[in-house]
Amino acid sequence: MSEEKAPNEKRLRKMQFRERMERYFDEYKSILVIGVDNVGSNMLQQVRIALRGKASILMGKNTLMRMIVRERAEKDPKFEPLIECLRGNVGFLFTNGDLNEIRKVVMEFKVPAAAKSGAFAPVDVWVPKGPSGLDPGNTAFFQALNIATKIARGAIEIVNDVHLIKKGERVNASATALLTKLGIKPFFYGIKVEKVFDNGCVYDAAVLDLSQDDLMAKFWSGVNMVASVSLAIGYPTLASIPHSFANAFKQLVAISVMTDYTFPEAQIFKDYLADPSAFASAAPAQSAAGPAAAAAAAPEPEPEEEEEDMGFSLFD
């Protein structure tokens, strides 16, 4: 009897999970694909509480979730890119709110963790200089790691800051042992937002860090590149047409200046070349006239009669 009951309970849980996932697909418009490596159930519960009313987290077996998404994609093709996201220890975070704000709430929850041998370092690890708290008997251990030390007040003191592990490198056993001896927990583990699914598009979560100005700068950079390529190969596009008109206008003006042919837009350039002084600004003219008028209005100095009566000249 118990053997028959167990499969029924398992089947019931799968049906309930399917109904829940289908309901989330209907209720929410955006999905964050979250990685939960080294994340405990306690932290996951804390995140759920913080997101209550704003988002819902759904965790399950990838095979079951992939099957549900695939069936959903048969009805609505926009869910098809979501199938490839179900790889590794991941889950779905459903929300209708601001994606950047939801991600900030998720990433606030972190716990310190010790380095594990063989794992890849998520960040650079530095061992600070100063007293280590270890007795001189561990000097050989530091020497094996090429770390300069000295003995001060009966304890080992590290002379300089040591870049022990680089980001992305695999943590070796020696580095793990040293960090354990020093009581350093260099890593912080928490939920990571890896991908974003929004309106049928899947993109990297790093896109959420871009501001509106960054997006506009990238857009105009792409427009400039399209315009440059179009002008180079002589193929007109919407991005290159303004530049083509400007270049054509410059050539027409150059021809008009060098010949007797003219047109209204080019006449101002020909007039300027014929008489540049006629285009002097009124403001500079007035400012130049001001000192002149002031000089004219100033009384002329009276002649020095005494020097004239002296009866000699400098050129005599």
C-alpha beads as a LAMMPS data file, in Angstrom:
LAMMPS data file: protein, C-alpha beads

316 atoms
315 bonds

1 atom types
1 bond types

-500.0 500.0 xlo xhi
-500.0 500.0 ylo yhi
-500.0 500.0 zlo zhi

Masses

1 110.0

Atoms # bond

1 1 1 0.000 0.000 0.000
2 1 1 2.815 2.382 0.876
3 1 1 4.591 1.585 -2.407
4 1 1 1.504 2.668 -4.344
5 1 1 1.082 5.792 -2.235
6 1 1 4.638 7.072 -2.839
7 1 1 4.342 7.295 -6.667
8 1 1 0.971 8.985 -6.297
9 1 1 2.430 11.614 -3.969
10 1 1 5.335 12.171 -6.339
11 1 1 2.966 12.554 -9.270
12 1 1 0.818 14.946 -7.265
13 1 1 3.814 17.138 -6.403
14 1 1 4.774 17.291 -10.078
15 1 1 1.249 18.314 -11.032
16 1 1 1.208 21.011 -8.357
17 1 1 4.618 22.281 -9.510
18 1 1 3.399 22.384 -13.131
19 1 1 0.272 24.321 -12.180
20 1 1 2.315 26.762 -10.137
21 1 1 4.828 27.352 -12.946
22 1 1 2.077 27.770 -15.544
23 1 1 0.343 30.285 -13.268
24 1 1 3.559 32.288 -12.894
25 1 1 3.991 32.349 -16.672
26 1 1 0.535 33.891 -16.960
27 1 1 0.878 36.349 -14.063
28 1 1 4.390 37.717 -14.645
29 1 1 5.915 39.299 -17.739
30 1 1 9.627 39.077 -16.833
31 1 1 11.845 36.285 -15.549
32 1 1 15.292 36.493 -13.971
33 1 1 17.354 33.315 -14.285
34 1 1 19.175 33.008 -10.948
35 1 1 22.171 30.861 -10.015
36 1 1 22.085 29.370 -6.526
37 1 1 25.500 27.721 -6.181
38 1 1 26.597 27.553 -2.519
39 1 1 23.283 29.108 -1.440
40 1 1 21.538 27.540 1.538
41 1 1 17.817 27.185 2.143
42 1 1 17.942 29.787 4.923
43 1 1 19.265 32.504 2.594
44 1 1 16.770 31.520 -0.090
45 1 1 13.965 31.925 2.424
46 1 1 15.241 35.362 3.458
47 1 1 15.250 36.483 -0.176
48 1 1 11.708 35.195 -0.633
49 1 1 10.576 37.220 2.376
50 1 1 12.301 40.375 1.081
51 1 1 10.636 39.969 -2.331
52 1 1 7.184 39.150 -1.001
53 1 1 4.610 41.043 -3.033
54 1 1 7.188 42.000 -5.661
55 1 1 8.422 38.708 -7.104
56 1 1 8.233 34.928 -6.748
57 1 1 11.092 32.434 -6.795
58 1 1 10.575 28.985 -8.275
59 1 1 13.145 26.238 -7.813
60 1 1 12.854 22.717 -9.233
61 1 1 14.579 19.998 -11.193
62 1 1 15.906 21.169 -14.519
63 1 1 14.404 18.196 -16.387
64 1 1 10.901 18.970 -15.139
65 1 1 11.229 22.727 -15.645
66 1 1 12.682 22.235 -19.118
67 1 1 9.785 19.958 -20.072
68 1 1 7.230 22.524 -18.875
69 1 1 8.964 25.355 -20.720
70 1 1 9.222 23.262 -23.891
71 1 1 5.490 22.527 -23.777
72 1 1 4.846 26.219 -23.214
73 1 1 7.076 27.104 -26.170
74 1 1 5.010 24.887 -28.458
75 1 1 2.015 27.114 -27.702
76 1 1 3.953 30.376 -27.534
77 1 1 7.323 30.394 -29.420
78 1 1 8.647 33.368 -27.450
79 1 1 9.446 31.017 -24.529
80 1 1 11.807 28.889 -26.636
81 1 1 15.011 30.859 -25.749
82 1 1 14.278 30.146 -22.086
83 1 1 14.950 26.411 -22.535
84 1 1 18.710 26.894 -22.958
85 1 1 18.889 28.854 -19.692
86 1 1 18.003 25.784 -17.627
87 1 1 21.525 24.471 -17.208
88 1 1 23.289 24.057 -13.891
89 1 1 21.996 24.932 -10.459
90 1 1 19.512 27.612 -11.502
91 1 1 15.960 28.741 -10.826
92 1 1 13.430 31.307 -12.032
93 1 1 12.513 34.596 -10.383
94 1 1 9.205 35.895 -11.767
95 1 1 8.376 39.600 -11.469
96 1 1 6.407 42.478 -12.941
97 1 1 8.500 45.121 -11.189
98 1 1 11.640 47.008 -12.083
99 1 1 14.267 44.422 -12.971
100 1 1 17.200 46.472 -11.722
101 1 1 15.604 47.063 -8.318
102 1 1 14.689 43.381 -7.945
103 1 1 18.245 42.373 -8.765
104 1 1 19.640 44.797 -6.171
105 1 1 17.428 43.248 -3.484
106 1 1 18.573 39.755 -4.441
107 1 1 22.271 40.657 -4.423
108 1 1 22.107 42.250 -0.978
109 1 1 21.968 38.807 0.618
110 1 1 25.485 37.410 0.887
111 1 1 27.329 35.248 3.383
112 1 1 31.113 34.991 3.866
113 1 1 32.600 31.668 2.876
114 1 1 36.006 30.069 3.201
115 1 1 38.063 29.215 0.145
116 1 1 37.669 25.667 -1.119
117 1 1 40.441 23.829 -2.888
118 1 1 39.652 23.303 -6.563
119 1 1 36.979 25.997 -6.781
120 1 1 37.284 28.987 -9.078
121 1 1 37.841 32.299 -7.311
122 1 1 35.016 34.792 -7.966
123 1 1 37.225 37.719 -6.842
124 1 1 40.889 38.567 -6.280
125 1 1 42.165 37.522 -2.855
126 1 1 44.793 39.608 -1.025
127 1 1 46.503 38.751 2.228
128 1 1 47.185 42.030 4.075
129 1 1 50.550 42.832 5.551
130 1 1 50.967 42.939 9.296
131 1 1 50.860 40.498 12.208
132 1 1 49.508 37.078 11.274
133 1 1 49.004 35.793 14.797
134 1 1 50.946 32.612 13.998
135 1 1 53.939 31.389 15.968
136 1 1 57.423 31.248 14.366
137 1 1 57.038 27.509 13.820
138 1 1 54.976 28.258 10.690
139 1 1 57.776 30.191 8.980
140 1 1 58.536 27.310 6.606
141 1 1 54.924 27.330 5.452
142 1 1 55.167 30.976 4.384
143 1 1 58.508 30.356 2.705
144 1 1 56.960 27.598 0.601
145 1 1 54.438 30.143 -0.685
146 1 1 57.166 32.769 -1.361
147 1 1 55.677 35.179 1.176
148 1 1 58.165 37.504 2.842
149 1 1 57.848 37.482 6.636
150 1 1 59.685 38.547 9.748
151 1 1 59.479 37.707 13.418
152 1 1 58.099 40.507 15.585
153 1 1 57.113 40.153 19.227
154 1 1 57.226 36.400 19.062
155 1 1 54.890 36.079 16.071
156 1 1 55.137 35.992 12.283
157 1 1 54.505 39.302 10.551
158 1 1 53.824 39.542 6.818
159 1 1 56.033 42.216 5.260
160 1 1 53.969 43.168 2.179
161 1 1 50.450 42.695 0.861
162 1 1 50.264 39.404 -1.035
163 1 1 48.072 38.821 -4.095
164 1 1 47.342 35.214 -3.224
165 1 1 44.595 34.267 -5.698
166 1 1 43.554 35.949 -8.932
167 1 1 39.962 36.193 -10.049
168 1 1 38.923 33.254 -12.215
169 1 1 41.840 31.056 -11.143
170 1 1 41.393 27.709 -9.445
171 1 1 42.130 27.788 -5.719
172 1 1 45.002 25.465 -4.795
173 1 1 45.452 23.533 -1.579
174 1 1 48.308 25.730 -0.299
175 1 1 46.258 28.921 -0.620
176 1 1 43.324 27.236 1.108
177 1 1 45.533 26.103 3.992
178 1 1 47.041 29.576 4.436
179 1 1 43.672 31.326 4.447
180 1 1 42.386 28.767 6.951
181 1 1 45.355 29.375 9.265
182 1 1 44.832 33.127 9.048
183 1 1 41.086 32.802 9.601
184 1 1 40.281 34.653 6.375
185 1 1 37.020 33.975 4.534
186 1 1 37.665 35.789 1.261
187 1 1 34.570 34.852 -0.705
188 1 1 30.944 35.896 -0.440
189 1 1 28.266 33.643 -1.813
190 1 1 24.732 34.575 -2.687
191 1 1 22.126 34.374 -5.411
192 1 1 23.438 35.507 -8.793
193 1 1 21.232 36.933 -11.520
194 1 1 22.632 35.358 -14.674
195 1 1 20.098 35.984 -17.441
196 1 1 17.030 38.114 -18.046
197 1 1 13.989 36.965 -20.009
198 1 1 11.752 39.833 -21.085
199 1 1 9.168 39.844 -23.878
200 1 1 10.669 36.824 -25.615
201 1 1 14.283 38.076 -25.446
202 1 1 17.057 36.590 -23.319
203 1 1 20.047 38.781 -22.498
204 1 1 22.860 38.902 -19.965
205 1 1 22.115 40.466 -16.585
206 1 1 25.038 42.891 -17.057
207 1 1 22.778 44.869 -19.397
208 1 1 20.834 46.020 -16.325
209 1 1 23.895 48.020 -15.228
210 1 1 23.662 50.228 -18.322
211 1 1 22.006 53.607 -17.868
212 1 1 19.898 55.414 -20.465
213 1 1 22.933 57.523 -21.414
214 1 1 25.039 54.382 -21.925
215 1 1 22.389 52.867 -24.187
216 1 1 22.118 56.060 -26.243
217 1 1 25.916 56.287 -26.557
218 1 1 26.101 52.695 -27.805
219 1 1 23.214 53.316 -30.195
220 1 1 24.817 56.387 -31.755
221 1 1 28.146 54.600 -31.931
222 1 1 26.446 51.900 -33.997
223 1 1 24.773 54.536 -36.183
224 1 1 28.155 56.177 -36.844
225 1 1 29.702 52.838 -37.793
226 1 1 26.832 52.068 -40.192
227 1 1 27.189 55.522 -41.737
228 1 1 30.966 55.105 -42.150
229 1 1 30.607 51.716 -43.841
230 1 1 27.819 52.979 -46.092
231 1 1 29.866 55.980 -47.216
232 1 1 32.948 53.828 -47.802
233 1 1 31.168 51.325 -50.061
234 1 1 28.813 53.843 -51.671
235 1 1 25.643 52.135 -50.452
236 1 1 23.044 54.628 -49.196
237 1 1 21.324 53.993 -45.881
238 1 1 19.235 56.112 -43.518
239 1 1 22.357 56.655 -41.402
240 1 1 24.518 57.844 -44.320
241 1 1 22.011 59.924 -46.305
242 1 1 22.511 63.124 -44.208
243 1 1 26.279 62.849 -44.705
244 1 1 25.810 62.226 -48.433
245 1 1 23.680 65.359 -48.773
246 1 1 26.233 67.392 -46.818
247 1 1 29.118 66.153 -48.982
248 1 1 27.144 66.832 -52.171
249 1 1 26.335 70.353 -50.974
250 1 1 30.029 71.029 -50.280
251 1 1 30.939 69.923 -53.791
252 1 1 28.248 72.121 -55.356
253 1 1 29.442 75.121 -53.363
254 1 1 33.029 74.448 -54.449
255 1 1 31.945 74.318 -58.097
256 1 1 29.915 77.517 -57.730
257 1 1 32.838 79.362 -56.125
258 1 1 35.233 78.350 -58.902
259 1 1 32.806 79.148 -61.756
260 1 1 30.230 81.758 -62.738
261 1 1 27.377 79.377 -61.874
262 1 1 25.559 80.213 -58.686
263 1 1 22.486 79.307 -56.657
264 1 1 20.951 80.978 -53.584
265 1 1 22.612 78.737 -51.002
266 1 1 26.056 79.263 -52.532
267 1 1 25.769 82.992 -53.168
268 1 1 26.571 83.891 -49.556
269 1 1 29.898 82.061 -49.825
270 1 1 30.767 83.849 -53.078
271 1 1 29.855 87.217 -51.574
272 1 1 32.046 86.559 -48.568
273 1 1 35.048 85.630 -50.721
274 1 1 34.477 88.739 -52.837
275 1 1 34.366 91.150 -49.865
276 1 1 35.066 89.607 -46.398
277 1 1 34.957 93.039 -44.733
278 1 1 31.255 93.368 -45.550
279 1 1 30.502 90.460 -43.225
280 1 1 32.157 92.024 -40.191
281 1 1 29.911 91.644 -37.170
282 1 1 28.059 94.707 -35.980
283 1 1 29.135 94.103 -32.399
284 1 1 32.876 94.160 -33.132
285 1 1 32.329 97.209 -35.301
286 1 1 30.612 99.031 -32.473
287 1 1 33.262 97.986 -29.977
288 1 1 35.940 99.214 -32.336
289 1 1 34.072 102.482 -32.881
290 1 1 33.737 103.026 -29.156
291 1 1 37.430 103.601 -28.414
292 1 1 37.730 105.689 -31.568
293 1 1 34.854 107.944 -30.539
294 1 1 36.258 108.225 -27.039
295 1 1 39.599 109.217 -28.438
296 1 1 37.959 111.809 -30.674
297 1 1 35.955 113.241 -27.801
298 1 1 38.983 113.558 -25.554
299 1 1 40.492 117.073 -25.554
300 1 1 43.764 117.438 -27.388
301 1 1 46.733 118.295 -25.197
302 1 1 47.808 121.919 -25.391
303 1 1 51.132 122.533 -27.141
304 1 1 54.069 123.058 -24.860
305 1 1 55.132 126.554 -25.771
306 1 1 58.104 126.482 -23.483
307 1 1 59.800 123.799 -25.601
308 1 1 59.064 125.740 -28.812
309 1 1 60.695 128.861 -27.387
310 1 1 63.947 127.100 -26.568
311 1 1 65.287 127.881 -30.020
312 1 1 66.775 124.549 -31.025
313 1 1 65.665 121.382 -32.737
314 1 1 66.614 117.814 -32.188
315 1 1 67.683 117.514 -35.826
316 1 1 69.804 120.634 -35.974

Bonds

1 1 1 2
2 1 2 3
3 1 3 4
4 1 4 5
5 1 5 6
6 1 6 7
7 1 7 8
8 1 8 9
9 1 9 10
10 1 10 11
11 1 11 12
12 1 12 13
13 1 13 14
14 1 14 15
15 1 15 16
16 1 16 17
17 1 17 18
18 1 18 19
19 1 19 20
20 1 20 21
21 1 21 22
22 1 22 23
23 1 23 24
24 1 24 25
25 1 25 26
26 1 26 27
27 1 27 28
28 1 28 29
29 1 29 30
30 1 30 31
31 1 31 32
32 1 32 33
33 1 33 34
34 1 34 35
35 1 35 36
36 1 36 37
37 1 37 38
38 1 38 39
39 1 39 40
40 1 40 41
41 1 41 42
42 1 42 43
43 1 43 44
44 1 44 45
45 1 45 46
46 1 46 47
47 1 47 48
48 1 48 49
49 1 49 50
50 1 50 51
51 1 51 52
52 1 52 53
53 1 53 54
54 1 54 55
55 1 55 56
56 1 56 57
57 1 57 58
58 1 58 59
59 1 59 60
60 1 60 61
61 1 61 62
62 1 62 63
63 1 63 64
64 1 64 65
65 1 65 66
66 1 66 67
67 1 67 68
68 1 68 69
69 1 69 70
70 1 70 71
71 1 71 72
72 1 72 73
73 1 73 74
74 1 74 75
75 1 75 76
76 1 76 77
77 1 77 78
78 1 78 79
79 1 79 80
80 1 80 81
81 1 81 82
82 1 82 83
83 1 83 84
84 1 84 85
85 1 85 86
86 1 86 87
87 1 87 88
88 1 88 89
89 1 89 90
90 1 90 91
91 1 91 92
92 1 92 93
93 1 93 94
94 1 94 95
95 1 95 96
96 1 96 97
97 1 97 98
98 1 98 99
99 1 99 100
100 1 100 101
101 1 101 102
102 1 102 103
103 1 103 104
104 1 104 105
105 1 105 106
106 1 106 107
107 1 107 108
108 1 108 109
109 1 109 110
110 1 110 111
111 1 111 112
112 1 112 113
113 1 113 114
114 1 114 115
115 1 115 116
116 1 116 117
117 1 117 118
118 1 118 119
119 1 119 120
120 1 120 121
121 1 121 122
122 1 122 123
123 1 123 124
124 1 124 125
125 1 125 126
126 1 126 127
127 1 127 128
128 1 128 129
129 1 129 130
130 1 130 131
131 1 131 132
132 1 132 133
133 1 133 134
134 1 134 135
135 1 135 136
136 1 136 137
137 1 137 138
138 1 138 139
139 1 139 140
140 1 140 141
141 1 141 142
142 1 142 143
143 1 143 144
144 1 144 145
145 1 145 146
146 1 146 147
147 1 147 148
148 1 148 149
149 1 149 150
150 1 150 151
151 1 151 152
152 1 152 153
153 1 153 154
154 1 154 155
155 1 155 156
156 1 156 157
157 1 157 158
158 1 158 159
159 1 159 160
160 1 160 161
161 1 161 162
162 1 162 163
163 1 163 164
164 1 164 165
165 1 165 166
166 1 166 167
167 1 167 168
168 1 168 169
169 1 169 170
170 1 170 171
171 1 171 172
172 1 172 173
173 1 173 174
174 1 174 175
175 1 175 176
176 1 176 177
177 1 177 178
178 1 178 179
179 1 179 180
180 1 180 181
181 1 181 182
182 1 182 183
183 1 183 184
184 1 184 185
185 1 185 186
186 1 186 187
187 1 187 188
188 1 188 189
189 1 189 190
190 1 190 191
191 1 191 192
192 1 192 193
193 1 193 194
194 1 194 195
195 1 195 196
196 1 196 197
197 1 197 198
198 1 198 199
199 1 199 200
200 1 200 201
201 1 201 202
202 1 202 203
203 1 203 204
204 1 204 205
205 1 205 206
206 1 206 207
207 1 207 208
208 1 208 209
209 1 209 210
210 1 210 211
211 1 211 212
212 1 212 213
213 1 213 214
214 1 214 215
215 1 215 216
216 1 216 217
217 1 217 218
218 1 218 219
219 1 219 220
220 1 220 221
221 1 221 222
222 1 222 223
223 1 223 224
224 1 224 225
225 1 225 226
226 1 226 227
227 1 227 228
228 1 228 229
229 1 229 230
230 1 230 231
231 1 231 232
232 1 232 233
233 1 233 234
234 1 234 235
235 1 235 236
236 1 236 237
237 1 237 238
238 1 238 239
239 1 239 240
240 1 240 241
241 1 241 242
242 1 242 243
243 1 243 244
244 1 244 245
245 1 245 246
246 1 246 247
247 1 247 248
248 1 248 249
249 1 249 250
250 1 250 251
251 1 251 252
252 1 252 253
253 1 253 254
254 1 254 255
255 1 255 256
256 1 256 257
257 1 257 258
258 1 258 259
259 1 259 260
260 1 260 261
261 1 261 262
262 1 262 263
263 1 263 264
264 1 264 265
265 1 265 266
266 1 266 267
267 1 267 268
268 1 268 269
269 1 269 270
270 1 270 271
271 1 271 272
272 1 272 273
273 1 273 274
274 1 274 275
275 1 275 276
276 1 276 277
277 1 277 278
278 1 278 279
279 1 279 280
280 1 280 281
281 1 281 282
282 1 282 283
283 1 283 284
284 1 284 285
285 1 285 286
286 1 286 287
287 1 287 288
288 1 288 289
289 1 289 290
290 1 290 291
291 1 291 292
292 1 292 293
293 1 293 294
294 1 294 295
295 1 295 296
296 1 296 297
297 1 297 298
298 1 298 299
299 1 299 300
300 1 300 301
301 1 301 302
302 1 302 303
303 1 303 304
304 1 304 305
305 1 305 306
306 1 306 307
307 1 307 308
308 1 308 309
309 1 309 310
310 1 310 311
311 1 311 312
312 1 312 313
313 1 313 314
314 1 314 315
315 1 315 316
